[in-house]
């Protein structure tokens, strides 16, 4: 028996499991008082220990080829300390002995481990060579140090003779998180270097190594299991700060409302992580302060009292507290959350009509008119099936004239007319209505007497339009009825029996204008011949619409439709089809023409048709013949073997099958032409067949030649005119020449004497020496350069119009590059003119104002000087 510093007992026990389901080893603990009341807890859920210390399997173990090792915790009922040991199970015959090794530095406690009795199995314990084993090490979290803190000392039996060096490997030593544990390589003392946090890492698995001075392994590596002992350093945390739940009003005690859940990061197998719940407060405290309770372990909130009424309290706010340490308020840590409990509505309030009798009035013959609104009161949740009203008419409306629609916003019942009412039949209605909800009433709730009411409806009389008893009215007549024939009397009736009114008639629609109606009695007579073949007749039916109106106030009118079915008579002769055809001049088997006829009449006044050739002239029957194909078709072909090409008009008599039959002499225009081998008319044959002789063909050719000659002469004339234009020296027409026109300029103002100028600066210099002797590159910008004149392009005497643009462009480029062409700059400064002027002064020039000059002779100069004559020859008045 060895004991560690951290108040835990660790020992390695080799147990041999002969059969998991038949027998098992037993582990026995005794405390100092020799009490056998010890509780055991296994770290492996596959194995458990009974109170008597028997180890058994909780479930089937699939593989035991390797030993199974787990921790076993023991606690006395009257002792707060906890002891732990390691249990290792192996199959019988597969021995893995793990003898005890010394663990130094601990204190003895009065707790013993008693090995199982000898002979409990066929193969008892055998003593093996002792190997070194390190029991599990327990380290409390959040230790305050000082650090490093020694945990255990590891020693090997070989340490007495040779120098041994110790080391540890694994997560927490030389692997991340590294540096938490280290070991003195000489003494074998193992240290923890910093506080531990069980919530970050609950256990560490290290391996201890022992080597000699040469680095040779002395002992096999041993596993070190370090368990971090939990401390109560974490408060319970609710998953949500606010929970929402609901329960129906009127629920019985014990009804489930919701569940709140809090978690504690501490060890849930200890009191540090065992959370308990309780309710701190309830708002409002109506009808009592403890309407709800909570399961301390599961967090389920249930009702504990009756009396939940949504119409009084629609929501409760409950503060829930979660405390660890199994709910110990003195030592445990706690946290709170809010539970909002919504009281859901049930249909425990029937709808009630506000009054017992409603009234309204409606005009007759109106639909979709709201007669009155039925108001209702319901205390349940608005706009829910428990509140939405449903109205029914239970009596007083056997014909279904009315219905009640529910206003979705106000929940009122809108009594509406859906079928017209007639004042002459019913002047008033007495209805009985019942209101209910979309949802059925809750169990035990009875309907209110105020859910039924009566409705009185008065019908208002209005002036109704006259009504045609039969509309539309159909009559049958043969076509061809002459004008003035009476067809029928199409009269209407006034439904207003209690008012004496007069009905009058007029025609509203008569597409063919065949009919007229008597204004007072509605008699229909014809104004024209009725024709079934008219475009206004569809499927033998002709329709006309008439209007009947009374003299009421306001005036009312109604329409009626008269349908006339026209019976066909044989009044249309058949017409031959086709009217044109062509045939070869030589009789061939395929030289024949199929003919038929068209008749606008209807059966039996149409086919079968009879086709025959007239007896006169005799050449018709001599050259042609007709053979019948069927009732509607026949064939027309040559009787002779050859007929000269040309156009022939052949009369054919066509008769229908009417009684009596009608005949029609129609003419078919046949072109006889020479044909090729395929039986088709050739081009020359078609021309000949068209009736054009040689003279006509020659005339057409002459006309074509004359037309071509005219076109050729016009082209020659246009070419000659273009050459004449190119030969003219002027580039513009005389009409555009401005030399003969009068140009008006603005006044120039006063002369040089009117200006205060120093005219001596404008005199011409005596010589050009001052310009010639100037240094090269120095020149006034307003002086003419002394350089050679630029060469400008010379225009030919008779230029082509296409060369004018090139000539202008060449001259423009020469002027742009000519340094002697003024202006030499945009601003010219005339600072010196010279001593004397070759020109006289022009300041003395003025207009003579003495006397009048006669400009009438300008009128004799022609129209070009008319404007000038009007300006100066107008007389004194001008």
PEPEPE-V404889 format. One record per backbone hydrogen bond with DSSP energy under -0.5 kcal/mol. NH is the residue of the N-H (numbers start at 1). CO is the residue of the C=O. E is the energy in kcal/mol with one decimal. If there is no record, write none. Layout:
BEGIN
nh=[NH | NH]
co=[CO | CO]
e=[E | E]
END
This chain:
BEGIN
nh=[4 | 7 | 7 | 10 | 10 | 13 | 13 | 15 | 15 | 17 | 17 | 18 | 19 | 23 | 27 | 28 | 30 | 31 | 34 | 38 | 39 | 41 | 43 | 45 | 47 | 48 | 50 | 53 | 55 | 56 | 57 | 58 | 59 | 62 | 68 | 70 | 72 | 73 | 74 | 75 | 76 | 77 | 79 | 83 | 84 | 85 | 86 | 87 | 88 | 89 | 90 | 91 | 92 | 94 | 95 | 104 | 104 | 111 | 112 | 114 | 114 | 115 | 120 | 124 | 135 | 137 | 139 | 141 | 142 | 143 | 148 | 149 | 151 | 152 | 153 | 154 | 155 | 159 | 160 | 161 | 162 | 164 | 165 | 166 | 167 | 169 | 172 | 173 | 174 | 175 | 179 | 180 | 180 | 181 | 182 | 184 | 185 | 188 | 190 | 191 | 192 | 193 | 200 | 201 | 204 | 206 | 206 | 207 | 208 | 209 | 210 | 211 | 212 | 215 | 218 | 219 | 222 | 224 | 225 | 226 | 226 | 227 | 227 | 228 | 229 | 229 | 233 | 237 | 239 | 243 | 245 | 246 | 247 | 249 | 250 | 251 | 254 | 255 | 257 | 258 | 260 | 263 | 270 | 273 | 273 | 274 | 275 | 276 | 277 | 278 | 280 | 281 | 283 | 286 | 293 | 295 | 299 | 301 | 302 | 303 | 304 | 305 | 312 | 313 | 316 | 317 | 318 | 318 | 319 | 320 | 320 | 321 | 322 | 323 | 324 | 325 | 326 | 326 | 327 | 327 | 328 | 328 | 329 | 332 | 335 | 337 | 338 | 339 | 340 | 340 | 341 | 341 | 342 | 342 | 343 | 344 | 344 | 348 | 352 | 353 | 354 | 358 | 360 | 362 | 364 | 365 | 366 | 368 | 371 | 371 | 372 | 374 | 375 | 377 | 384 | 387 | 388 | 390 | 392 | 394 | 394 | 395 | 400 | 403 | 405 | 405 | 407 | 408 | 411 | 413 | 414 | 414 | 415 | 415 | 416 | 416 | 417 | 418 | 418 | 419 | 423 | 425 | 426 | 429 | 431 | 431 | 432 | 433 | 434 | 435 | 436 | 438 | 438 | 439 | 442 | 445 | 451 | 452 | 453 | 454 | 455 | 456 | 457 | 457 | 458 | 459 | 460 | 464 | 467 | 469 | 469 | 471 | 472 | 473 | 475 | 477 | 479 | 480 | 481 | 484 | 485 | 487 | 487 | 488 | 490 | 490 | 491 | 493 | 495 | 497 | 499 | 501 | 504 | 505 | 506 | 508 | 509 | 511 | 513 | 516 | 518 | 522 | 524 | 525 | 525 | 526 | 527 | 528 | 530 | 531 | 532 | 534 | 537 | 538 | 538 | 539 | 541 | 542 | 544 | 545 | 546 | 547 | 548 | 549 | 550 | 558 | 560 | 562 | 563 | 563 | 564 | 564 | 565 | 565 | 566 | 566 | 567 | 567 | 571 | 575 | 577 | 581 | 583 | 585 | 587 | 591 | 592 | 593 | 595 | 596 | 597 | 598 | 605 | 608 | 609 | 610 | 611 | 612 | 614 | 620 | 621 | 622 | 623 | 624 | 625 | 627 | 629 | 630 | 634 | 635 | 636 | 637 | 638 | 639 | 640 | 643 | 646 | 648 | 650 | 650 | 651 | 652 | 653 | 654 | 654 | 655 | 656 | 657 | 664 | 666 | 666 | 668 | 669 | 670 | 670 | 671 | 672 | 672 | 673 | 673 | 676 | 679 | 682 | 686 | 687 | 688 | 689 | 690 | 691 | 692 | 693 | 697 | 698 | 699 | 700 | 701 | 702 | 703 | 704 | 705 | 706 | 707 | 708 | 709 | 710 | 711 | 712 | 713 | 714 | 715 | 716 | 717 | 718 | 719 | 720 | 721 | 722 | 723 | 724 | 725 | 726 | 727 | 728 | 728 | 736 | 737 | 741 | 743 | 754 | 755 | 757 | 759 | 761 | 762 | 763 | 763 | 764 | 771 | 772 | 773 | 774 | 778 | 779 | 783 | 787 | 792 | 799 | 799 | 803 | 804 | 807 | 808 | 809 | 810 | 811 | 812 | 813 | 814 | 815 | 816 | 817 | 818 | 819 | 821 | 822 | 830 | 831 | 835 | 836 | 845 | 851 | 855 | 858 | 859 | 860 | 861 | 862 | 865 | 866 | 869 | 870 | 871 | 872 | 873 | 878]
co=[8 | 4 | 5 | 2 | 8 | 11 | 86 | 13 | 88 | 15 | 90 | 16 | 23 | 19 | 53 | 114 | 112 | 35 | 31 | 36 | 75 | 73 | 71 | 43 | 44 | 56 | 54 | 50 | 25 | 48 | 20 | 46 | 46 | 60 | 89 | 87 | 85 | 41 | 83 | 39 | 81 | 37 | 76 | 74 | 9 | 72 | 11 | 70 | 13 | 68 | 15 | 64 | 17 | 91 | 93 | 102 | 153 | 109 | 30 | 28 | 112 | 113 | 117 | 122 | 133 | 225 | 227 | 229 | 196 | 140 | 192 | 192 | 190 | 190 | 104 | 188 | 153 | 156 | 157 | 158 | 158 | 162 | 211 | 185 | 209 | 207 | 175 | 170 | 170 | 170 | 173 | 172 | 177 | 172 | 191 | 189 | 183 | 184 | 152 | 182 | 149 | 180 | 197 | 197 | 226 | 204 | 224 | 169 | 222 | 167 | 219 | 165 | 216 | 212 | 210 | 210 | 208 | 206 | 223 | 204 | 224 | 137 | 225 | 202 | 139 | 227 | 231 | 263 | 261 | 338 | 340 | 257 | 342 | 344 | 308 | 248 | 303 | 252 | 301 | 301 | 299 | 237 | 267 | 267 | 270 | 271 | 273 | 323 | 296 | 321 | 319 | 319 | 317 | 284 | 302 | 300 | 295 | 258 | 293 | 255 | 291 | 291 | 309 | 309 | 341 | 283 | 316 | 339 | 281 | 318 | 337 | 278 | 335 | 276 | 333 | 271 | 271 | 274 | 274 | 324 | 324 | 325 | 327 | 328 | 322 | 320 | 241 | 318 | 243 | 338 | 316 | 339 | 245 | 340 | 314 | 247 | 342 | 346 | 377 | 450 | 375 | 454 | 456 | 458 | 460 | 421 | 363 | 417 | 369 | 415 | 415 | 413 | 373 | 352 | 381 | 384 | 384 | 436 | 434 | 392 | 432 | 432 | 397 | 416 | 403 | 414 | 412 | 406 | 407 | 374 | 405 | 412 | 372 | 413 | 403 | 414 | 369 | 401 | 416 | 401 | 421 | 422 | 422 | 457 | 429 | 455 | 395 | 453 | 392 | 451 | 390 | 385 | 388 | 385 | 347 | 442 | 448 | 449 | 433 | 356 | 431 | 358 | 429 | 455 | 360 | 427 | 362 | 462 | 493 | 467 | 491 | 469 | 561 | 561 | 563 | 565 | 567 | 530 | 478 | 526 | 482 | 485 | 524 | 524 | 488 | 522 | 489 | 467 | 493 | 495 | 496 | 499 | 549 | 519 | 547 | 545 | 545 | 543 | 510 | 525 | 523 | 518 | 488 | 516 | 523 | 485 | 514 | 514 | 481 | 529 | 530 | 531 | 534 | 536 | 541 | 537 | 538 | 564 | 562 | 509 | 560 | 506 | 558 | 504 | 556 | 548 | 546 | 544 | 473 | 561 | 542 | 562 | 475 | 563 | 540 | 564 | 477 | 565 | 569 | 598 | 596 | 669 | 671 | 673 | 641 | 588 | 590 | 636 | 634 | 577 | 632 | 575 | 602 | 631 | 631 | 655 | 609 | 653 | 651 | 617 | 617 | 618 | 619 | 620 | 637 | 635 | 633 | 633 | 595 | 627 | 593 | 625 | 591 | 623 | 623 | 585 | 672 | 670 | 648 | 668 | 649 | 666 | 612 | 652 | 664 | 610 | 662 | 606 | 654 | 652 | 664 | 650 | 579 | 648 | 668 | 581 | 646 | 670 | 583 | 671 | 680 | 676 | 674 | 682 | 683 | 684 | 685 | 686 | 688 | 687 | 691 | 693 | 694 | 695 | 696 | 697 | 698 | 699 | 700 | 701 | 702 | 703 | 704 | 705 | 706 | 707 | 708 | 709 | 710 | 711 | 712 | 713 | 714 | 715 | 716 | 717 | 718 | 719 | 720 | 721 | 722 | 723 | 724 | 725 | 733 | 734 | 738 | 741 | 751 | 752 | 755 | 757 | 758 | 759 | 760 | 833 | 836 | 768 | 768 | 769 | 771 | 775 | 777 | 780 | 785 | 790 | 796 | 797 | 800 | 801 | 803 | 804 | 805 | 806 | 807 | 808 | 809 | 810 | 811 | 812 | 813 | 815 | 817 | 818 | 820 | 828 | 829 | 764 | 834 | 842 | 849 | 853 | 855 | 856 | 857 | 858 | 859 | 862 | 863 | 865 | 866 | 867 | 868 | 869 | 875]
e=[-1.9 | -0.7 | -1.0 | -0.6 | -0.5 | -0.5 | -1.2 | -0.7 | -2.1 | -0.6 | -3.0 | -1.0 | -0.6 | -1.7 | -3.2 | -0.8 | -1.0 | -1.1 | -1.9 | -1.7 | -2.7 | -2.2 | -2.6 | -0.6 | -1.9 | -2.5 | -2.6 | -2.6 | -2.5 | -2.7 | -0.6 | -3.7 | -0.9 | -0.6 | -2.7 | -2.3 | -2.9 | -3.2 | -3.6 | -1.9 | -0.5 | -1.4 | -0.9 | -2.8 | -0.7 | -2.1 | -2.1 | -2.9 | -1.4 | -3.3 | -1.2 | -0.6 | -1.0 | -2.1 | -0.7 | -0.5 | -0.7 | -2.2 | -1.2 | -1.6 | -0.6 | -0.5 | -1.1 | -0.8 | -0.6 | -3.4 | -2.9 | -2.3 | -2.8 | -0.6 | -0.6 | -2.8 | -3.7 | -1.0 | -0.7 | -2.7 | -0.5 | -1.6 | -0.9 | -0.7 | -2.0 | -0.5 | -3.2 | -2.1 | -1.9 | -2.1 | -2.4 | -2.3 | -0.9 | -1.5 | -1.9 | -1.1 | -0.6 | -2.4 | -1.7 | -2.9 | -0.6 | -2.2 | -3.4 | -3.1 | -2.4 | -2.9 | -1.0 | -2.2 | -2.7 | -0.6 | -2.9 | -2.3 | -3.0 | -3.1 | -0.5 | -2.3 | -2.5 | -1.6 | -2.8 | -1.3 | -1.9 | -3.7 | -0.5 | -2.7 | -0.6 | -3.3 | -0.5 | -2.7 | -2.9 | -0.6 | -2.0 | -3.2 | -2.1 | -3.0 | -2.9 | -0.9 | -2.1 | -2.4 | -1.6 | -1.3 | -3.2 | -1.4 | -2.9 | -1.2 | -2.2 | -2.9 | -1.3 | -1.3 | -1.3 | -0.7 | -0.7 | -2.8 | -1.8 | -1.8 | -3.0 | -1.0 | -2.4 | -1.3 | -2.5 | -2.6 | -2.3 | -3.2 | -2.5 | -1.9 | -2.4 | -0.9 | -1.3 | -2.9 | -2.8 | -3.3 | -0.5 | -2.9 | -1.7 | -0.6 | -2.8 | -3.2 | -3.0 | -2.8 | -2.5 | -1.8 | -0.6 | -2.2 | -0.5 | -0.8 | -0.6 | -1.1 | -0.7 | -2.6 | -1.9 | -2.2 | -2.5 | -3.4 | -3.5 | -0.6 | -2.9 | -0.7 | -3.1 | -0.7 | -2.5 | -1.9 | -0.8 | -2.4 | -2.3 | -3.0 | -1.8 | -3.2 | -2.1 | -2.6 | -2.2 | -2.2 | -0.9 | -3.3 | -0.6 | -3.4 | -0.7 | -3.5 | -0.6 | -2.6 | -1.0 | -2.2 | -2.9 | -3.1 | -2.1 | -0.7 | -2.9 | -1.1 | -1.0 | -2.2 | -0.5 | -2.2 | -3.2 | -0.6 | -2.4 | -2.9 | -3.8 | -0.6 | -2.4 | -0.9 | -3.3 | -0.7 | -2.0 | -2.7 | -0.5 | -1.6 | -0.5 | -1.1 | -3.1 | -2.6 | -0.5 | -3.2 | -1.9 | -2.7 | -2.4 | -2.5 | -2.1 | -0.8 | -1.3 | -2.0 | -3.2 | -2.3 | -1.5 | -1.0 | -2.1 | -2.5 | -2.7 | -2.6 | -2.9 | -0.5 | -2.3 | -2.7 | -2.7 | -0.7 | -3.4 | -0.5 | -0.5 | -0.6 | -0.6 | -2.8 | -2.7 | -2.5 | -2.6 | -3.9 | -0.7 | -2.7 | -1.1 | -0.5 | -2.9 | -1.0 | -0.6 | -3.1 | -0.8 | -3.1 | -0.6 | -1.7 | -0.9 | -0.8 | -2.9 | -1.9 | -2.0 | -2.4 | -2.5 | -0.5 | -1.4 | -2.0 | -2.2 | -1.6 | -3.8 | -2.3 | -0.5 | -1.9 | -4.3 | -0.9 | -1.1 | -0.5 | -0.5 | -1.4 | -1.5 | -0.6 | -2.3 | -0.5 | -1.6 | -2.4 | -2.2 | -2.3 | -2.9 | -3.2 | -3.2 | -2.3 | -2.2 | -3.1 | -2.5 | -3.3 | -3.7 | -0.5 | -3.2 | -0.5 | -3.4 | -0.6 | -2.5 | -0.7 | -2.8 | -0.6 | -1.9 | -2.5 | -2.8 | -2.3 | -2.6 | -1.8 | -3.2 | -1.4 | -1.6 | -2.8 | -2.9 | -3.4 | -0.5 | -2.5 | -2.7 | -0.6 | -2.9 | -2.4 | -0.5 | -1.8 | -0.6 | -1.3 | -0.6 | -1.4 | -2.2 | -2.3 | -2.1 | -2.4 | -2.1 | -1.8 | -2.3 | -3.1 | -3.2 | -2.2 | -0.6 | -3.6 | -0.9 | -2.4 | -2.1 | -3.3 | -0.7 | -2.8 | -0.6 | -3.8 | -3.1 | -0.6 | -2.8 | -2.0 | -2.1 | -2.4 | -2.3 | -2.9 | -0.8 | -2.6 | -3.0 | -3.5 | -0.7 | -2.4 | -3.6 | -0.6 | -2.0 | -0.5 | -2.6 | -1.5 | -1.8 | -2.1 | -1.9 | -2.6 | -2.8 | -1.3 | -1.7 | -1.3 | -0.6 | -1.8 | -2.4 | -2.3 | -2.0 | -1.9 | -2.3 | -2.1 | -1.7 | -2.1 | -2.5 | -2.1 | -2.0 | -2.1 | -2.2 | -1.8 | -2.0 | -2.5 | -2.0 | -1.7 | -2.1 | -2.2 | -1.9 | -1.9 | -2.0 | -2.1 | -1.7 | -1.6 | -2.0 | -1.9 | -1.5 | -1.3 | -0.7 | -0.7 | -1.2 | -1.2 | -1.0 | -0.6 | -0.9 | -1.4 | -1.6 | -1.1 | -1.6 | -1.5 | -1.0 | -0.6 | -1.2 | -0.7 | -2.4 | -2.9 | -0.9 | -2.0 | -0.6 | -1.5 | -1.4 | -0.6 | -0.6 | -0.5 | -2.2 | -1.0 | -2.2 | -2.4 | -2.1 | -2.3 | -2.2 | -2.1 | -2.2 | -2.0 | -2.1 | -2.1 | -1.5 | -0.8 | -0.7 | -0.9 | -0.5 | -0.6 | -1.0 | -1.4 | -1.1 | -1.2 | -0.6 | -0.6 | -1.6 | -1.9 | -1.4 | -1.3 | -0.6 | -1.2 | -1.2 | -2.2 | -2.1 | -1.5 | -2.1 | -2.3 | -0.7]
END
